[in-house]
Amino acid sequence: MDTPKQESKMNYFDIQDNYLTITSNVSDTDNIIDEINRHIQKQNVDNLNVDISSLNMIDALKVSVGCSTAHFVKYPFGKIRWFVKDIQTRNLIKTLSLKTVEISIKKPIIKDFYATKSNKVVALRY
């Protein structure tokens, strides 16, 4: 008899090697911190990139401080790079002067859009 498959606690994460992305707006930051810290402890990730651009400013601050501390304890010479959604969030986290942390604003993906107007193809970038 097959046992039922348990749902992953990290269903709001996308993990690819040393790049973690929070894929949905999750209000339970304690779970986010626990899962990222578990990933730090289990994997050899002295240089880690984490996209928290889906979080609001306060949640992004809480997650980045909680996980940067755990990362520093394990990898004092490593780097953790946070991708946030705006300059205000970046500046708030930067005021803490965390030693092994880099903060970048996530740039939107540029897509090509082609429209036909009067039999002319116009390329728009956004």
C-alpha positions as a Markdown table, in Angstrom:
| # | Residue | x | y | z |
|---|---|---|---|---|
| 1 | Met | 0.0 | 0.0 | 0.0 |
| 2 | Asp | 1.3 | 3.4 | -1.0 |
| 3 | Thr | 1.8 | 5.9 | 1.8 |
| 4 | Pro | 0.4 | 9.4 | 1.1 |
| 5 | Lys | 3.0 | 11.9 | -0.1 |
| 6 | Gln | 3.6 | 14.7 | 2.5 |
| 7 | Glu | 3.4 | 18.2 | 1.2 |
| 8 | Ser | 6.7 | 20.0 | 1.4 |
| 9 | Lys | 6.9 | 22.9 | 3.9 |
| 10 | Met | 8.9 | 24.8 | 1.3 |
| 11 | Asn | 6.0 | 25.0 | -1.2 |
| 12 | Tyr | 6.6 | 28.8 | -1.4 |
| 13 | Phe | 10.3 | 28.4 | -2.3 |
| 14 | Asp | 12.1 | 27.7 | -5.5 |
| 15 | Ile | 15.6 | 26.3 | -4.8 |
| 16 | Gln | 18.3 | 26.1 | -7.4 |
| 17 | Asp | 21.7 | 25.4 | -6.1 |
| 18 | Asn | 22.7 | 28.6 | -4.2 |
| 19 | Tyr | 19.7 | 30.7 | -5.3 |
| 20 | Leu | 16.5 | 30.7 | -3.2 |
| 21 | Thr | 13.4 | 32.5 | -4.3 |
| 22 | Ile | 10.3 | 33.0 | -2.3 |
| 23 | Thr | 7.7 | 32.4 | -4.9 |
| 24 | Ser | 4.6 | 33.8 | -3.2 |
| 25 | Asn | 3.7 | 36.5 | -0.6 |
| 26 | Val | 3.8 | 34.5 | 2.6 |
| 27 | Ser | 2.9 | 36.1 | 5.8 |
| 28 | Asp | 4.5 | 33.5 | 8.1 |
| 29 | Thr | 8.0 | 34.8 | 8.2 |
| 30 | Asp | 9.0 | 32.5 | 11.0 |
| 31 | Asn | 8.5 | 29.5 | 8.6 |
| 32 | Ile | 10.5 | 31.3 | 5.9 |
| 33 | Ile | 13.4 | 31.9 | 8.3 |
| 34 | Asp | 13.2 | 28.3 | 9.6 |
| 35 | Glu | 13.3 | 26.9 | 6.0 |
| 36 | Ile | 16.1 | 29.2 | 4.8 |
| 37 | Asn | 18.2 | 28.4 | 7.9 |
| 38 | Arg | 17.6 | 24.7 | 7.4 |
| 39 | His | 18.9 | 25.0 | 3.9 |
| 40 | Ile | 21.9 | 26.9 | 5.1 |
| 41 | Gln | 22.7 | 24.1 | 7.7 |
| 42 | Lys | 22.1 | 21.2 | 5.3 |
| 43 | Gln | 23.8 | 22.5 | 2.2 |
| 44 | Asn | 27.3 | 23.8 | 1.5 |
| 45 | Val | 26.2 | 27.4 | 0.6 |
| 46 | Asp | 29.0 | 29.8 | 1.7 |
| 47 | Asn | 27.8 | 32.1 | -1.1 |
| 48 | Leu | 24.0 | 32.3 | -1.1 |
| 49 | Asn | 21.5 | 34.4 | -3.1 |
| 50 | Val | 18.0 | 34.8 | -1.7 |
| 51 | Asp | 15.2 | 36.6 | -3.6 |
| 52 | Ile | 12.8 | 38.1 | -1.0 |
| 53 | Ser | 11.3 | 40.7 | -3.4 |
| 54 | Ser | 7.8 | 39.3 | -2.8 |
| 55 | Leu | 8.0 | 40.3 | 0.8 |
| 56 | Asn | 7.0 | 43.7 | 2.3 |
| 57 | Met | 9.6 | 45.8 | 3.9 |
| 58 | Ile | 9.2 | 44.7 | 7.5 |
| 59 | Asp | 9.1 | 41.0 | 6.6 |
| 60 | Ala | 12.1 | 41.4 | 4.3 |
| 61 | Leu | 14.0 | 43.0 | 7.2 |
| 62 | Lys | 13.1 | 40.2 | 9.6 |
| 63 | Val | 14.0 | 37.4 | 7.2 |
| 64 | Ser | 17.3 | 39.0 | 6.1 |
| 65 | Val | 18.5 | 39.6 | 9.7 |
| 66 | Gly | 17.4 | 36.2 | 11.0 |
| 67 | Cys | 19.0 | 34.3 | 8.1 |
| 68 | Ser | 22.1 | 36.5 | 7.7 |
| 69 | Thr | 23.0 | 35.8 | 11.3 |
| 70 | Ala | 22.7 | 32.0 | 10.8 |
| 71 | His | 24.7 | 32.2 | 7.6 |
| 72 | Phe | 27.4 | 34.2 | 9.3 |
| 73 | Val | 27.7 | 31.8 | 12.2 |
| 74 | Lys | 28.3 | 28.9 | 9.7 |
| 75 | Tyr | 30.3 | 30.8 | 7.1 |
| 76 | Pro | 32.0 | 33.9 | 8.6 |
| 77 | Phe | 33.8 | 34.5 | 5.4 |
| 78 | Gly | 30.9 | 33.7 | 3.1 |
| 79 | Lys | 28.4 | 36.1 | 1.5 |
| 80 | Ile | 24.7 | 36.2 | 1.4 |
| 81 | Arg | 23.1 | 38.4 | -1.2 |
| 82 | Trp | 19.5 | 39.5 | -0.7 |
| 83 | Phe | 17.3 | 40.7 | -3.6 |
| 84 | Val | 14.6 | 43.1 | -2.5 |
| 85 | Lys | 11.8 | 44.9 | -4.3 |
| 86 | Asp | 12.7 | 48.5 | -3.8 |
| 87 | Ile | 15.2 | 51.1 | -2.6 |
| 88 | Gln | 13.5 | 51.7 | 0.7 |
| 89 | Thr | 13.8 | 48.1 | 1.7 |
| 90 | Arg | 17.4 | 48.0 | 0.6 |
| 91 | Asn | 18.3 | 51.1 | 2.5 |
| 92 | Leu | 16.5 | 49.9 | 5.7 |
| 93 | Ile | 18.5 | 46.6 | 5.6 |
| 94 | Lys | 21.8 | 48.4 | 4.8 |
| 95 | Thr | 21.5 | 50.6 | 7.9 |
| 96 | Leu | 22.2 | 47.5 | 10.0 |
| 97 | Ser | 25.7 | 47.1 | 8.4 |
| 98 | Leu | 25.6 | 43.3 | 8.4 |
| 99 | Lys | 29.2 | 42.2 | 7.7 |
| 100 | Thr | 28.7 | 39.5 | 5.1 |
| 101 | Val | 25.5 | 40.8 | 3.4 |
| 102 | Glu | 24.9 | 42.4 | 0.1 |
| 103 | Ile | 21.6 | 43.9 | -0.8 |
| 104 | Ser | 20.4 | 44.4 | -4.4 |
| 105 | Ile | 17.2 | 45.6 | -5.9 |
| 106 | Lys | 15.6 | 43.0 | -8.1 |
| 107 | Lys | 15.4 | 44.4 | -11.6 |
| 108 | Pro | 12.2 | 43.6 | -13.5 |
| 109 | Ile | 12.5 | 41.2 | -16.4 |
| 110 | Ile | 12.7 | 43.0 | -19.7 |
| 111 | Lys | 10.4 | 41.4 | -22.3 |
| 112 | Asp | 10.0 | 42.2 | -25.9 |
| 113 | Phe | 6.5 | 43.0 | -27.0 |
| 114 | Tyr | 5.7 | 43.3 | -30.7 |
| 115 | Ala | 2.6 | 45.1 | -31.9 |
| 116 | Thr | 1.3 | 45.5 | -35.4 |
| 117 | Lys | 0.1 | 49.0 | -36.3 |
| 118 | Ser | -0.7 | 49.9 | -39.9 |
| 119 | Asn | 1.2 | 46.9 | -41.2 |
| 120 | Lys | 4.3 | 48.0 | -39.2 |
| 121 | Val | 5.8 | 45.9 | -36.5 |
| 122 | Val | 6.8 | 47.9 | -33.5 |
| 123 | Ala | 9.1 | 46.6 | -30.8 |
| 124 | Leu | 8.4 | 47.8 | -27.3 |
| 125 | Arg | 10.6 | 47.2 | -24.3 |
| 126 | Tyr | 9.2 | 47.1 | -20.8 |
